[in-house]
Amino acid sequence: MLNCSVDEAIAKIQRGETFAAHVGDGSFFLKIDDYLPVMSTAIHAGHRLRPELQPNCLLSREQRYFEEDPFTDAVIASQPITLIGGDSRFEYDLNRSMTLSTYYKSAWGVRVWQKPLTARQRSVSHRRHSEFYRLYEALIGKLESLFRNVLVFDIHSYNYQRIERQTPVFNVGTEQIDKERWGAVVDRFCKELSTVTLPNLEVQAEKDAVFAGRGYLIAHTNAHFDRTLVLPTEIKKIYMDEHSGEVYPLVVDALKQGMKHAFSATSAFFERKYNRHRKAREADMLSTVLDPELLAVDDKLYRLARGLDPLTYVNPLNLQSERKRFLAAPHRYQPSFRYRQLPLDPTSLRGKLYRLPLEKIDDPDIKQLYAASVEDVAMGLDLLTSVGSEAFLYNSLRHHGQPSKTDLANAAFLLHAAELDEETEPSLDAQQACERLTAQAESWGLPCKISLSSQLAARAMVVGDSPKLLLNRHARFAPSELANLAQHELGVHVATTLNARRQPLKLLRLGLPGNTFTQEGIAILSEFTSGGMSLTRLKQLAARVIAVDAMVRGESFGQTYGCLREQHGLGENDAFNITARVFRGGGFTKDHLYLSGFLTMLRLSETRPLDNLLLGKTGIDYLDLLDELVQRGWLTPGSALVKLAVPETLEGILPYLVRSMR
């Protein structure tokens, strides 16, 4: 972090440099990630009181903290330009004119100084006050030279428990605003603030309900600049106990998230209406500079969690021998699978995960994503460390869930559908399939090694960060199935692995929370949109749902196998493969996600583009954030080898069946 003088900071501003620095002797913090026509201030966030004044101050730190505006700096941290006061308002109040900025004896009816400040002491404070406004004027002047109009969010907080009436969470003071000129922006900001969601709290945003916005920052701006709008905004201190200073972190996080979107939505409106950029989006009003602290956390998380792919450890080592023994006596023998040993210390790894400094990530949406990802990795670690034990099923249910009533109804619907007249094709052995898929990968420009394996419960699986496609050595493949495998395994799983390697954020290589549901959903969707989907394939997915449900309900391996054979007519190899997939590890519930993931992606594809789900190992819950990060330039659009939009020409019995499911 830089330390620079006010003159040095002003010189950087005049040269159009981006930087973050403690300015002066640390009295102010200025961050400029991008020169955009919007900035945010938190001039009362500071708590410092210079040492020479402390013996004369009658107020404790807690008493000063009560009237200061803690966490207002955190609320604006995600914005592209922020200017924050580091000194206590009791030393000098930046929202008052210079002569009134140093309290003579008392403030808010409370005596502050044991004896009045000397002229020299006041002059030091007045110098800092003056330096702030020199810095502020330089910044606004630079922005007005670059843009037609400029917007400033001036953020404060207020104590409400001494007010004997209901007050709003957000108060925008408008007394010094030219409402004929800027009224539309004020109304839009209030509208956006009213949509902020806070835990266990009702949110209202009003104008002049508590404060009228009579502060000096807006007055000074109005006196020196004609094309800059300041929005003085007070946040009710519902995010903390205003008397004890105890903080409510969940409310703070929700406040940061909600206000980020209120800021960027209002800024985009301002840009469209007043700066004539008709296509301005919320993301355009946020920084394009990747936060170094975020990159550091991202790298640490990747180093900790890479290689923790459950599929590497959950595939049985003795699958083929157990297959032979089971199929020889399916009513008597229960397979006993063996697994690879886990080469890590889970206790040490878990401790390192929870010590990651997520609090250093400024953007609240990204911080929430990384917090969820840490929890997701921890749940995956629980899954890995319990492979082969009874706890594995519990951990799998936590991580992947189980079929819902709707999932089971859809599965039953497909399994009871009359067979279609689907052509029977000659099958290819695994080596022939390997050669064809290798040729397809080369034609798509995918650097991917394709080889055979005897230890797969699945027919095919992509593993590793430098992706390798494994084919089941004992399987045979119809040509149409290979076309689907190309879409599914190469076009989605391999392509997204390679796309993730090109992203600045390595989290896309690990996988966002919900990436299994998302990856498998879009992979099946790609089979459907290519026109290669068959009813046989859909029935296979439906059988997996039935098998997961049976296993979760306590049915044995043999009973689940028998259900698939006798009630749903599967052949012995298909029934064994599906049952083994579900029972591996001790009860792996992920297979129910393929069908529900497909239907979710199909319906979503009819309302919005899904291409950004191909950026890496993404999660559907974060599609809005992925779109934003692409627009900001933080993520690179990936190459899309598959189509995720359903062609209008796709008709027939199979599309009808698919669209008939819930």
C-alpha positions as CSV (number, residue, x, y, z in Angstrom):
1,M,0.0,0.0,0.0
2,L,1.4,3.4,-1.0
3,N,2.0,6.3,1.4
4,C,2.1,9.6,-0.3
5,S,1.6,13.3,0.4
6,V,-1.4,15.3,-0.7
7,D,0.7,16.9,-3.5
8,E,1.9,13.6,-4.7
9,A,-1.6,12.2,-4.8
10,I,-2.8,15.2,-6.7
11,A,0.0,14.8,-9.2
12,K,-1.0,11.2,-9.8
13,I,-4.6,12.3,-10.3
14,Q,-3.6,14.9,-12.8
15,R,-1.6,12.3,-14.7
16,G,-4.6,10.0,-14.7
17,E,-2.9,7.2,-12.7
18,T,-4.8,4.5,-10.9
19,F,-3.5,3.8,-7.4
20,A,-4.5,3.1,-3.8
21,A,-2.7,5.1,-1.0
22,H,-2.8,6.4,2.5
23,V,-2.5,10.2,1.9
24,G,-0.8,12.7,4.0
25,D,0.2,11.2,7.3
26,G,-2.6,8.6,6.9
27,S,-5.4,11.1,7.5
28,F,-7.1,10.0,4.2
29,F,-7.3,6.8,2.1
30,L,-7.8,7.2,-1.6
31,K,-8.4,4.4,-4.1
32,I,-8.8,4.9,-7.8
33,D,-9.2,1.7,-9.7
34,D,-10.7,3.3,-12.8
35,Y,-11.5,6.9,-13.8
36,L,-15.3,6.6,-14.0
37,P,-17.8,9.5,-13.5
38,V,-18.7,8.2,-10.0
39,M,-17.0,8.2,-6.7
40,S,-17.9,7.4,-3.1
41,T,-16.9,9.0,0.2
42,A,-16.9,7.9,3.8
43,I,-15.6,11.0,5.6
44,H,-16.6,10.0,9.1
45,A,-15.4,6.4,9.0
46,G,-12.1,7.3,10.8
47,H,-11.4,6.8,14.5
48,R,-7.8,8.2,14.9
49,L,-7.1,11.0,17.3
50,R,-3.6,12.4,17.2
51,P,-1.6,11.7,20.4
52,E,-1.2,15.3,21.5
53,L,-5.0,15.7,21.8
54,Q,-5.7,12.5,23.6
55,P,-4.8,13.6,27.2
56,N,-7.2,16.6,26.7
57,C,-10.1,14.6,25.4
58,L,-12.8,13.7,28.0
59,L,-14.4,11.1,25.8
60,S,-13.5,7.4,25.8
61,R,-12.8,5.6,22.6
62,E,-16.3,4.0,23.0
63,Q,-17.9,7.4,23.4
64,R,-16.2,8.8,20.3
65,Y,-17.1,5.6,18.3
66,F,-20.7,6.2,19.1
67,E,-20.9,9.4,17.1
68,E,-18.5,8.2,14.3
69,D,-19.6,6.3,11.2
70,P,-17.9,2.9,11.5
71,F,-18.1,0.5,8.6
72,T,-19.2,3.2,6.1
73,D,-15.8,2.6,4.5
74,A,-16.5,-1.1,4.1
75,V,-19.9,-0.3,2.5
76,I,-18.2,1.7,-0.3
77,A,-15.1,-0.5,-0.7
78,S,-16.2,-2.2,-3.9
79,Q,-16.7,1.1,-5.7
80,P,-14.1,2.2,-8.4
81,I,-13.1,5.5,-6.6
82,T,-13.3,5.8,-2.8
83,L,-12.1,8.6,-0.5
84,I,-12.2,7.8,3.2
85,G,-11.4,9.9,6.2
86,G,-9.1,8.3,8.7
87,D,-9.2,10.8,11.5
88,S,-12.0,11.1,14.1
89,R,-14.7,13.7,13.4
90,F,-14.0,14.9,17.0
91,E,-10.5,16.1,15.9
92,Y,-12.0,17.9,12.9
93,D,-15.3,17.4,11.1
94,L,-15.0,17.2,7.3
95,N,-18.7,17.7,7.0
96,R,-18.5,21.2,8.5
97,S,-16.8,24.3,7.2
98,M,-13.2,24.7,8.3
99,T,-13.9,27.3,11.0
100,L,-16.6,25.1,12.5
101,S,-14.8,21.8,12.0
102,T,-13.0,21.8,15.4
103,Y,-15.4,21.6,18.4
104,Y,-14.6,24.3,20.9
105,K,-15.7,22.5,24.0
106,S,-18.7,20.3,23.4
107,A,-20.5,18.3,20.7
108,W,-24.1,16.9,20.8
109,G,-24.4,18.4,24.3
110,V,-21.4,16.4,25.6
111,R,-18.2,18.1,26.7
112,V,-15.3,16.9,24.5
113,W,-12.3,18.8,25.7
114,Q,-11.1,19.4,29.3
115,K,-9.9,22.8,28.1
116,P,-10.4,24.5,24.8
117,L,-8.0,23.6,22.0
118,T,-5.1,26.0,21.5
119,A,-4.8,28.0,18.3
120,R,-1.9,25.9,17.2
121,Q,-3.8,22.6,17.8
122,R,-6.7,24.0,15.8
123,S,-4.4,25.1,13.0
124,V,-3.1,21.5,12.6
125,S,-6.6,20.2,12.3
126,H,-7.6,23.0,9.9
127,R,-4.6,22.1,7.8
128,R,-5.8,18.5,7.5
129,H,-9.3,19.8,6.7
130,S,-7.9,22.0,4.0
131,E,-5.7,19.2,2.6
132,F,-8.8,16.9,2.3
133,Y,-10.7,19.5,0.2
134,R,-7.6,20.2,-1.9
135,L,-7.5,16.5,-2.7
136,Y,-11.2,16.2,-3.2
137,E,-11.3,19.3,-5.5
138,A,-8.4,17.8,-7.6
139,L,-10.3,14.5,-8.0
140,I,-13.7,16.1,-8.9
141,G,-11.9,18.5,-11.2
142,K,-10.2,15.6,-13.0
143,L,-13.5,13.7,-13.3
144,E,-15.3,16.8,-14.7
145,S,-12.6,17.2,-17.3
146,L,-13.2,13.6,-18.4
147,F,-17.0,13.4,-18.2
148,R,-20.0,15.5,-18.8
149,N,-21.4,15.0,-15.3
150,V,-20.1,13.3,-12.1
151,L,-21.9,11.5,-9.3
152,V,-20.7,11.3,-5.6
153,F,-22.2,9.0,-3.0
154,D,-21.5,10.6,0.4
155,I,-22.1,7.9,2.9
156,H,-22.7,8.4,6.7
157,S,-24.5,6.5,9.5
158,Y,-26.8,7.6,12.2
159,N,-27.8,6.6,15.7
160,Y,-31.5,5.9,15.9
161,Q,-32.3,4.6,19.4
162,R,-32.6,8.1,20.8
163,I,-35.2,9.0,18.2
164,E,-38.7,8.4,19.5
165,R,-40.3,7.5,16.1
166,Q,-39.9,5.0,13.3
167,T,-37.0,6.0,11.0
168,P,-35.9,4.6,7.7
169,V,-32.8,2.4,7.1
170,F,-31.7,4.8,4.4
171,N,-32.1,8.6,4.5
172,V,-31.1,10.7,1.5
173,G,-30.8,14.4,2.3
174,T,-31.9,16.6,-0.6
175,E,-32.1,20.1,0.8
176,Q,-29.0,21.2,-1.1
177,I,-29.7,19.3,-4.3
178,D,-31.1,21.0,-7.4
179,K,-34.1,18.7,-7.6
180,E,-35.4,20.0,-10.9
181,R,-32.1,19.1,-12.4
182,W,-31.1,16.0,-10.5
183,G,-34.4,14.8,-9.0
184,A,-34.6,11.7,-11.3
185,V,-31.3,10.4,-9.9
186,V,-32.4,11.0,-6.3
187,D,-35.6,9.0,-6.9
188,R,-33.7,6.2,-8.6
189,F,-31.2,5.9,-5.8
190,C,-34.0,5.7,-3.2
191,K,-35.8,3.1,-5.3
192,E,-32.6,1.0,-5.5
193,L,-31.9,1.4,-1.8
194,S,-35.4,0.2,-0.9
195,T,-34.7,-3.1,-2.7
196,V,-31.7,-3.9,-0.4
197,T,-32.4,-7.1,1.6
198,L,-31.1,-7.4,5.2
199,P,-31.6,-10.3,7.5
200,N,-34.6,-10.0,9.8
201,L,-35.0,-6.3,9.0
202,E,-37.5,-4.3,7.0
203,V,-35.9,-1.8,4.7
204,Q,-37.2,1.6,3.8
205,A,-35.4,4.4,1.9
206,E,-36.8,8.0,2.4
207,K,-35.8,11.5,1.6
208,D,-35.2,14.0,4.4
209,A,-37.0,11.9,7.0
210,V,-34.2,12.2,9.5
211,F,-31.5,14.5,8.0
212,A,-31.9,17.0,5.2
213,G,-28.4,16.8,3.8
214,R,-27.1,20.1,5.1
215,G,-23.4,18.9,5.4
216,Y,-20.4,20.8,4.1
217,L,-19.2,18.3,1.6
218,I,-22.2,18.9,-0.7
219,A,-22.1,22.6,0.1
220,H,-18.5,22.8,-0.9
221,T,-19.1,20.8,-4.0
222,N,-22.0,23.0,-5.1
223,A,-19.9,26.1,-4.5
224,H,-17.0,24.9,-6.6
225,F,-18.5,22.6,-9.3
226,D,-21.5,22.8,-11.5
227,R,-21.6,19.4,-13.0
228,T,-21.3,17.2,-10.0
229,L,-24.2,15.7,-8.0
230,V,-23.6,14.7,-4.3
231,L,-26.1,12.3,-2.7
232,P,-25.7,12.7,1.1
233,T,-26.9,9.4,2.5
234,E,-27.3,8.2,6.1
235,I,-27.5,4.5,7.0
236,K,-29.3,3.7,10.2
237,K,-27.0,1.8,12.5
238,I,-29.0,-1.4,12.3
239,Y,-25.7,-3.3,11.5
240,M,-24.4,-2.8,15.1
241,D,-25.4,-2.1,18.7
242,E,-24.9,1.7,18.6
243,H,-24.2,1.8,22.4
244,S,-21.8,-1.2,22.9
245,G,-20.3,-1.1,19.5
246,E,-21.0,-4.8,18.9
247,V,-21.1,-5.6,15.2
248,Y,-23.6,-7.8,13.4
249,P,-21.4,-9.3,10.6
250,L,-24.3,-10.9,8.6
251,V,-26.1,-7.5,8.4
252,V,-22.8,-5.8,7.4
253,D,-22.2,-8.3,4.6
254,A,-25.8,-8.0,3.4
255,L,-25.6,-4.2,3.5
256,K,-22.4,-4.3,1.4
257,Q,-23.9,-6.5,-1.2
258,G,-27.2,-4.6,-1.4
259,M,-25.5,-1.2,-1.6
260,K,-23.0,-2.3,-4.2
261,H,-26.0,-3.0,-6.5
262,A,-27.8,0.2,-5.5
263,F,-24.7,2.2,-6.3
264,S,-24.0,0.6,-9.6
265,A,-27.6,0.6,-10.7
266,T,-28.0,4.3,-9.9
267,S,-24.6,5.1,-11.5
268,A,-25.6,3.3,-14.7
269,F,-28.9,5.2,-14.7
270,F,-26.9,8.5,-14.2
271,E,-24.6,7.5,-17.0
272,R,-27.4,6.8,-19.4
273,K,-29.5,9.9,-18.6
274,Y,-26.9,12.6,-17.9
275,N,-23.8,11.4,-19.8
276,R,-25.6,10.1,-22.8
277,H,-24.2,6.6,-22.7
278,R,-27.4,4.9,-23.6
279,K,-26.1,1.3,-23.2
280,A,-24.4,1.8,-19.8
281,R,-24.8,-1.3,-17.6
282,E,-24.3,-1.8,-13.9
283,A,-21.0,-3.6,-14.6
284,D,-19.7,-0.7,-16.6
285,M,-19.8,1.4,-13.4
286,L,-17.6,-1.0,-11.5
287,S,-13.8,-1.4,-11.5
288,T,-12.1,-3.3,-14.3
289,V,-9.0,-3.8,-12.2
290,L,-8.6,-7.1,-10.5
291,D,-8.1,-6.7,-6.8
292,P,-4.6,-7.9,-5.8
293,E,-5.9,-9.1,-2.4
294,L,-8.5,-11.2,-4.3
295,L,-5.8,-12.7,-6.5
296,A,-3.8,-13.6,-3.4
297,V,-6.7,-15.3,-1.7
298,D,-7.7,-17.1,-5.0
299,D,-4.1,-18.4,-5.4
300,K,-4.0,-19.7,-1.8
301,L,-7.3,-21.4,-2.1
302,Y,-6.3,-23.1,-5.4
303,R,-3.1,-24.4,-3.9
304,L,-4.9,-25.8,-0.9
305,A,-7.8,-27.5,-2.8
306,R,-6.4,-28.6,-6.1
307,G,-6.3,-32.4,-6.5
308,L,-9.3,-32.9,-4.2
309,D,-11.5,-34.4,-6.9
310,P,-13.8,-37.0,-5.3
311,L,-14.1,-39.0,-8.5
312,T,-10.4,-39.7,-8.3
313,Y,-10.8,-41.5,-5.0
314,V,-14.4,-42.8,-5.1
315,N,-13.9,-45.2,-8.1
316,P,-13.4,-48.8,-6.8
317,L,-10.1,-50.4,-7.4
318,N,-11.6,-53.8,-7.6
319,L,-14.7,-53.0,-9.7
320,Q,-14.3,-55.7,-12.3
321,S,-13.6,-58.5,-9.9
322,E,-16.6,-57.5,-7.8
323,R,-18.8,-57.2,-10.9
324,K,-18.0,-60.9,-11.8
325,R,-18.7,-62.1,-8.3
326,F,-21.9,-60.2,-8.0
327,L,-23.3,-61.1,-11.4
328,A,-22.6,-64.8,-10.6
329,A,-24.9,-64.6,-7.5
330,P,-26.9,-61.3,-7.7
331,H,-29.3,-62.5,-5.0
332,R,-26.7,-63.5,-2.5
333,Y,-23.6,-61.5,-2.9
334,Q,-23.1,-57.9,-1.9
335,P,-20.0,-56.2,-3.5
336,S,-17.3,-55.0,-1.2
337,F,-15.3,-52.2,-2.9
338,R,-11.8,-51.1,-2.2
339,Y,-10.5,-47.5,-2.7
340,R,-7.3,-45.5,-3.0
341,Q,-5.7,-44.0,0.1
342,L,-6.0,-40.3,0.6
343,P,-2.6,-38.6,0.7
344,L,-3.4,-35.6,2.8
345,D,-3.9,-34.4,6.4
346,P,-7.5,-33.3,6.6
347,T,-7.2,-31.5,9.9
348,S,-4.3,-29.4,8.7
349,L,-6.0,-28.6,5.4
350,R,-9.2,-27.6,7.0
351,G,-7.4,-25.2,9.4
352,K,-5.7,-23.6,6.4
353,L,-8.9,-23.2,4.6
354,Y,-10.6,-21.4,7.4
355,R,-7.7,-19.1,7.9
356,L,-7.9,-17.7,4.4
357,P,-8.2,-13.8,4.7
358,L,-11.5,-13.5,3.0
359,E,-12.1,-10.2,4.8
360,K,-9.6,-8.6,2.5
361,I,-11.8,-9.0,-0.6
362,D,-13.5,-5.7,-1.2
363,D,-16.3,-6.8,-3.5
364,P,-19.1,-8.2,-1.4
365,D,-20.5,-10.6,-4.0
366,I,-17.1,-12.1,-4.7
367,K,-16.3,-12.4,-1.0
368,Q,-19.6,-14.3,-0.6
369,L,-18.6,-16.5,-3.5
370,Y,-15.2,-17.3,-1.9
371,A,-16.8,-17.9,1.5
372,A,-19.3,-20.4,-0.1
373,S,-16.4,-22.0,-2.0
374,V,-14.4,-22.5,1.2
375,E,-17.4,-24.3,2.7
376,D,-17.9,-26.3,-0.5
377,V,-14.3,-27.4,-0.4
378,A,-14.6,-28.3,3.3
379,M,-17.7,-30.4,2.5
380,G,-15.8,-32.1,-0.3
381,L,-13.0,-32.8,2.1
382,D,-15.6,-34.5,4.4
383,L,-16.7,-36.6,1.5
384,L,-13.2,-37.6,0.6
385,T,-12.1,-38.6,4.1
386,S,-15.2,-40.7,4.6
387,V,-14.9,-42.8,1.4
388,G,-15.8,-46.4,2.2
389,S,-17.4,-45.6,5.5
390,E,-21.0,-45.2,6.6
391,A,-20.4,-41.4,7.0
392,F,-19.9,-41.1,3.2
393,L,-23.6,-41.3,2.5
394,Y,-24.3,-38.5,5.0
395,N,-21.6,-36.3,3.6
396,S,-22.8,-37.0,0.0
397,L,-26.3,-36.0,1.0
398,R,-24.9,-32.7,2.4
399,H,-22.9,-32.1,-0.7
400,H,-25.2,-33.3,-3.5
401,G,-28.7,-33.7,-1.9
402,Q,-31.2,-36.4,-2.9
403,P,-34.0,-36.7,-5.4
404,S,-37.1,-34.6,-4.8
405,K,-40.6,-35.7,-5.4
406,T,-40.5,-33.9,-8.7
407,D,-37.3,-35.6,-9.7
408,L,-38.9,-39.0,-8.9
409,A,-42.0,-38.2,-10.8
410,N,-40.0,-37.1,-13.9
411,A,-37.9,-40.3,-13.7
412,A,-41.0,-42.5,-13.4
413,F,-42.6,-40.6,-16.4
414,L,-39.6,-41.4,-18.6
415,L,-39.2,-45.0,-17.5
416,H,-42.8,-45.7,-18.3
417,A,-42.7,-44.0,-21.7
418,A,-43.3,-46.3,-24.6
419,E,-40.1,-47.2,-26.4
420,L,-39.4,-45.3,-29.6
421,D,-38.2,-46.8,-32.8
422,E,-34.6,-45.9,-32.3
423,E,-32.2,-47.5,-34.8
424,T,-29.9,-50.3,-33.4
425,E,-26.3,-49.5,-34.4
426,P,-23.3,-51.7,-34.4
427,S,-21.1,-51.1,-31.4
428,L,-17.5,-50.2,-31.2
429,D,-15.0,-51.4,-28.7
430,A,-13.3,-49.0,-26.3
431,Q,-10.1,-48.7,-28.4
432,Q,-12.1,-47.8,-31.5
433,A,-14.1,-45.3,-29.5
434,C,-10.8,-43.8,-28.2
435,E,-9.6,-43.3,-31.7
436,R,-12.8,-41.6,-32.9
437,L,-12.9,-39.3,-29.9
438,T,-9.2,-38.4,-30.3
439,A,-9.9,-37.4,-33.9
440,Q,-12.9,-35.3,-32.7
441,A,-10.8,-33.6,-30.0
442,E,-8.1,-32.8,-32.6
443,S,-10.7,-31.3,-35.0
444,W,-12.0,-29.0,-32.2
445,G,-8.4,-28.0,-31.2
446,L,-8.7,-29.5,-27.8
447,P,-5.4,-30.6,-26.3
448,C,-6.7,-33.7,-24.4
449,K,-5.3,-37.1,-23.9
450,I,-7.8,-39.9,-24.3
451,S,-7.0,-43.3,-22.8
452,L,-8.6,-46.5,-21.4
453,S,-9.2,-47.4,-17.8
454,S,-10.3,-50.6,-16.0
455,Q,-11.3,-48.8,-12.8
456,L,-14.3,-46.7,-13.9
457,A,-17.8,-47.2,-12.7
458,A,-18.9,-44.8,-15.4
459,R,-18.4,-45.3,-19.2
460,A,-16.3,-42.1,-19.5
461,M,-14.8,-39.5,-17.1
462,V,-12.7,-36.4,-17.5
463,V,-10.0,-36.0,-14.8
464,G,-7.3,-33.6,-14.0
465,D,-6.5,-29.9,-14.6
466,S,-4.7,-30.8,-17.8
467,P,-7.7,-32.7,-18.8
468,K,-7.6,-36.4,-19.6
469,L,-10.6,-38.3,-20.9
470,L,-10.8,-41.9,-19.6
471,L,-13.0,-44.5,-21.3
472,N,-14.1,-47.6,-19.7
473,R,-12.0,-50.4,-21.2
474,H,-14.8,-52.9,-20.8
475,A,-17.5,-50.8,-22.4
476,R,-18.8,-50.8,-26.0
477,F,-20.1,-47.7,-27.7
478,A,-22.6,-47.1,-30.5
479,P,-21.6,-44.3,-33.0
480,S,-24.5,-42.1,-31.9
481,E,-23.3,-42.5,-28.3
482,L,-19.9,-41.4,-29.3
483,A,-21.4,-38.2,-30.8
484,N,-23.1,-37.6,-27.5
485,L,-19.9,-38.3,-25.6
486,A,-18.1,-35.8,-27.8
487,Q,-20.7,-33.1,-26.9
488,H,-20.8,-34.1,-23.2
489,E,-17.2,-35.0,-22.3
490,L,-15.2,-33.0,-24.9
491,G,-17.5,-30.1,-25.7
492,V,-18.4,-29.4,-22.0
493,H,-16.1,-31.1,-19.5
494,V,-12.8,-30.8,-21.4
495,A,-13.6,-27.4,-22.9
496,T,-14.6,-25.9,-19.6
497,T,-11.5,-27.3,-17.9
498,L,-9.3,-25.7,-20.6
499,N,-11.4,-22.4,-20.5
500,A,-10.8,-22.3,-16.7
501,R,-7.0,-22.5,-17.2
502,R,-7.3,-19.2,-19.1
503,Q,-9.1,-17.3,-16.4
504,P,-7.3,-14.9,-14.0
505,L,-9.3,-16.5,-11.1
506,K,-8.2,-20.0,-10.4
507,L,-11.4,-20.7,-8.5
508,L,-12.9,-21.5,-11.9
509,R,-10.4,-24.5,-12.1
510,L,-11.5,-25.8,-8.7
511,G,-15.2,-25.4,-9.3
512,L,-17.8,-23.0,-7.9
513,P,-20.4,-24.3,-5.5
514,G,-23.0,-26.3,-7.4
515,N,-20.6,-27.0,-10.3
516,T,-21.6,-30.7,-10.5
517,F,-25.3,-29.8,-11.0
518,T,-24.3,-27.1,-13.5
519,Q,-21.7,-29.0,-15.4
520,E,-23.7,-32.2,-15.8
521,G,-26.9,-30.1,-16.6
522,I,-25.3,-28.2,-19.5
523,A,-23.5,-31.4,-20.7
524,I,-26.8,-33.2,-21.0
525,L,-28.3,-30.0,-22.5
526,S,-25.6,-30.0,-25.2
527,E,-26.5,-33.6,-26.1
528,F,-30.2,-32.5,-26.5
529,T,-29.5,-29.3,-28.5
530,S,-27.2,-31.2,-30.9
531,G,-30.1,-33.5,-31.8
532,G,-28.3,-36.6,-30.6
533,M,-30.4,-37.3,-27.5
534,S,-32.2,-40.6,-27.4
535,L,-35.0,-41.9,-25.2
536,T,-32.6,-44.7,-24.1
537,R,-30.2,-42.0,-22.8
538,L,-33.0,-40.2,-20.9
539,K,-34.2,-43.5,-19.4
540,Q,-30.6,-44.1,-18.3
541,L,-30.6,-40.7,-16.4
542,A,-34.0,-41.5,-15.0
543,A,-32.8,-44.9,-13.8
544,R,-30.0,-43.2,-11.9
545,V,-32.5,-41.1,-10.0
546,I,-34.5,-44.2,-9.1
547,A,-31.3,-45.9,-7.9
548,V,-30.2,-43.0,-5.8
549,D,-33.6,-42.9,-4.1
550,A,-33.5,-46.6,-3.5
551,M,-30.0,-46.4,-1.9
552,V,-31.0,-43.4,0.3
553,R,-34.1,-45.3,1.5
554,G,-31.9,-48.1,2.7
555,E,-32.2,-50.6,-0.1
556,S,-29.2,-52.9,-0.6
557,F,-27.0,-53.1,-3.6
558,G,-28.8,-56.3,-4.7
559,Q,-32.2,-54.9,-4.1
560,T,-31.5,-51.7,-6.1
561,Y,-30.0,-53.8,-8.9
562,G,-33.1,-56.0,-8.8
563,C,-35.4,-53.0,-9.0
564,L,-33.7,-51.7,-12.1
565,R,-33.8,-55.1,-13.7
566,E,-37.2,-56.3,-12.8
567,Q,-39.3,-53.2,-12.5
568,H,-37.6,-51.1,-15.2
569,G,-36.3,-53.6,-17.6
570,L,-32.6,-52.7,-17.7
571,G,-30.0,-55.2,-18.9
572,E,-27.7,-56.7,-16.3
573,N,-24.7,-54.6,-17.4
574,D,-26.6,-51.3,-17.4
575,A,-28.3,-52.2,-14.1
576,F,-25.0,-53.1,-12.5
577,N,-23.2,-50.1,-13.8
578,I,-25.8,-47.7,-12.5
579,T,-26.1,-49.5,-9.1
580,A,-22.3,-49.4,-8.7
581,R,-22.1,-45.7,-9.6
582,V,-24.6,-45.0,-6.8
583,F,-23.2,-47.3,-4.2
584,R,-19.5,-46.5,-4.7
585,G,-17.8,-44.8,-1.8
586,G,-20.6,-45.8,0.5
587,G,-23.5,-44.1,-1.2
588,F,-22.8,-41.4,-3.9
589,T,-25.9,-39.4,-4.5
590,K,-24.6,-37.1,-7.3
591,D,-26.2,-39.1,-10.1
592,H,-29.7,-37.7,-9.4
593,L,-28.4,-34.3,-10.5
594,Y,-28.0,-35.2,-14.2
595,L,-31.7,-35.2,-15.0
596,S,-32.7,-32.3,-12.8
597,G,-29.7,-30.3,-13.9
598,F,-30.6,-30.9,-17.5
599,L,-34.2,-29.7,-17.1
600,T,-33.1,-26.6,-15.1
601,M,-30.6,-25.6,-17.8
602,L,-33.1,-26.3,-20.6
603,R,-35.7,-24.0,-19.0
604,L,-33.1,-21.3,-18.2
605,S,-31.8,-21.4,-21.8
606,E,-35.2,-20.2,-23.0
607,T,-34.9,-17.0,-20.9
608,R,-31.2,-16.0,-21.1
609,P,-27.9,-16.9,-22.7
610,L,-25.9,-19.6,-20.8
611,D,-22.6,-19.2,-22.6
612,N,-20.8,-17.9,-19.5
613,L,-21.5,-21.2,-17.7
614,L,-18.7,-22.5,-20.1
615,L,-16.0,-20.2,-18.6
616,G,-14.8,-23.0,-16.3
617,K,-16.3,-25.2,-13.6
618,T,-19.1,-22.8,-12.9
619,G,-22.3,-22.8,-10.8
620,I,-25.7,-21.8,-11.9
621,D,-26.4,-19.8,-8.7
622,Y,-23.5,-17.4,-9.8
623,L,-24.5,-16.8,-13.4
624,D,-25.4,-13.2,-12.7
625,L,-22.0,-12.6,-11.1
626,L,-20.2,-14.4,-13.9
627,D,-22.0,-12.2,-16.4
628,E,-20.9,-9.1,-14.4
629,L,-17.2,-10.3,-14.2
630,V,-17.1,-10.9,-17.9
631,Q,-18.5,-7.4,-18.6
632,R,-15.9,-6.0,-16.2
633,G,-13.1,-7.8,-17.9
634,W,-12.2,-9.9,-14.8
635,L,-13.0,-13.1,-16.6
636,T,-12.3,-14.1,-20.2
637,P,-15.2,-15.4,-22.4
638,G,-14.4,-19.0,-23.2
639,S,-14.6,-20.8,-26.5
640,A,-18.0,-22.5,-26.9
641,L,-17.9,-25.7,-28.9
642,V,-21.5,-26.7,-28.0
643,K,-24.8,-24.8,-28.3
644,L,-26.8,-24.3,-25.2
645,A,-29.8,-22.7,-26.9
646,V,-32.5,-25.1,-28.1
647,P,-33.1,-24.8,-31.9
648,E,-36.6,-23.8,-32.8
649,T,-36.7,-26.5,-35.4
650,L,-36.2,-29.2,-32.7
651,E,-39.4,-31.2,-32.8
652,G,-40.7,-34.7,-32.4
653,I,-41.7,-37.1,-29.7
654,L,-38.5,-36.8,-27.7
655,P,-38.6,-33.0,-27.3
656,Y,-42.3,-33.3,-26.5
657,L,-41.5,-35.8,-23.7
658,V,-38.8,-33.5,-22.4
659,R,-41.0,-30.5,-22.3
660,S,-43.7,-32.5,-20.6
661,M,-41.6,-33.0,-17.5
662,R,-41.9,-30.7,-14.5
